[in-house]
Amino acid sequence: MDGQDYEWTTAKAVLVPDAADRITGYDPERNEVFTLFGEHRYEMRCYAKDGEKVYRLEHAGYKKPTLPPGCIEWNDVT
């Protein structure tokens, strides 16, 4: 997605999950197993040249998956 051009946009940011970086967790309070994924953030930027606007998605960061308070990794349970 990084560097793709668009004619127009209504989005300021796009969040894309990353299945390669994931955590499987366990919530003992709810007795539930869940999976969290890493998340890439792309922001829409506008560039102008000679009166023409070009909208482009650019990689703006990455957020690693983190377990919520009170939850543990599933590997530690099994």
Residue, then its C-alpha position, 0 to 999 in steps of 0.5 A: m500500500d505504501g506509495q499507491d496513488y489515488e485520484w481522491t480520498t475520504a480517508k485520513a488513515v488506513l489500518v492494516p493487520d499483520a498476521a505475521d506478528r500475532i499474540t494468542g492470549y487468554d482472559p481468565e475472567r471471561n474464560e476466553v482465548f483470543t488473537l491480537f495482530g500487529e497493525h500497520r498504519y498508512e496515512m493519506r497524504c496529498y501532494a500538489k504539483d503544477g496545480e494537480k493534486v495526487y493523494r498517496l498512502e504512506h506508511a506511518g508506523y507500526k503497533k505491536p500487539t500487546l495483551p490487555p491487563g489481566c490477560i496472559e499468553w495462551n502458551d503459558v496456559t497450555 
